């Protein structure tokens, strides 16, 4: 997708380093950063220079390439794989990508290991681009249907950033929106700010602006009244882990939006690539929910009057703060799952039909 008219992906390999866009600096600064070691990759995932389920999976895959560059040794590779998996616990794509890489790399002691690793990491990225493109085409049909009935701008609410910045290209929740826009269907996006890290305001709105898609940032508490006023035609969000039961784990606050959508009979869709399905965990209570540093809530980053990025404290010093990063939306509140293989019910049967 485009930044100032130039096409970018979110991660690529060049001159033996991994290039990423530092998302902690967006929207104020567009900085491309080099990751040179597996530690750089782990740190980048932890501090969320890269974030979003598919992108952290791809970064972990490239992290293993960097590990081999540093020290072509099986025990170093194994420890690196474990450290990568533990760097962010909730998004299943991270473990999925590391397991897929390790299947190819475990026990390989020849010089070929680097080529094998690089090829697999690149394939993970290419595959994700195709997944996201297909999600876009499948979701486009739903937007088109709404437009054909309404004959007016389709208003779509989204939470967090499940855009191209969270994937390699296109995004998951945003891909149907980009496809609709390209087809000439008028769309407008309500962008949940998404406290505490403001991925909606900082990333989703930013990338939609760059693609010239009309959008409006709203405080996280505003979606409900917009739904009651008939100003939301549908919701599309992403997910960090979807269970085979159709329960959806996504950025904190997703559940509340799904409840409001349900109460107002507004379709609530979740867009996901097959790499985000967890076929093992059956009970959503077993999903590891990441708890992050309280400073993400109690402090805010922004530009001061001289244009410098500043961090300021906004809470009483003595207050206790809890920062849970994800919640689970039960399948019963999800109208459908928009996947790379088609749209299905958020249920065991629905998913099994598509992913036998
Ligand atoms: O904490 P983040 O910014 O990594 O959370 C991202 C989300 O919750 C996204 O909705 C999810 O990863 C899907 S990305 C296509």
Boltz pocket constraint, residues with backbone or C-beta under 6 A from the ligand:
constraints:
  - pocket:
      binder: B
      contacts: [[A, 51], [A, 52], [A, 53], [A, 54], [A, 91], [A, 159], [A, 160], [A, 161], [A, 162], [A, 163], [A, 166], [A, 167], [A, 171], [A, 172], [A, 173], [A, 199], [A, 237], [A, 238], [A, 239], [A, 240], [A, 250], [A, 251], [A, 271], [A, 325]]
      max_distance: 6.0
